[in-house]
Amino acid sequence: MPKAILEFTLPEDLDAFKVAQRGVDYYCIILEVQRLLRDFRKYENSDPKKYKDYFESIQRAVNEAQTEDIS
């Protein structure tokens, strides 16, 4: 079975290290954004407040991912 090892020189590569650690979280956020956008397009004749809710959900998920501290 192939393996991959990522090495980081800390503290210089701390940002890259955090991005690598959060990769799965970022991927999940992208999937959620895709789902919300698909719903947005599907229900474009729906209640405008619902659109606002979709975009607020996207913004909240992205903000949480960016500000979460990994120790």
Buried (B, 14 or more C-beta within 10 A) or exposed (E): EEEEEEEBEEEEBEEEBEEEEBEEBEEEBEEBBEEBEEBBEEEEEEEEEEBEEBEEBBEEBBEEEEEEEEE
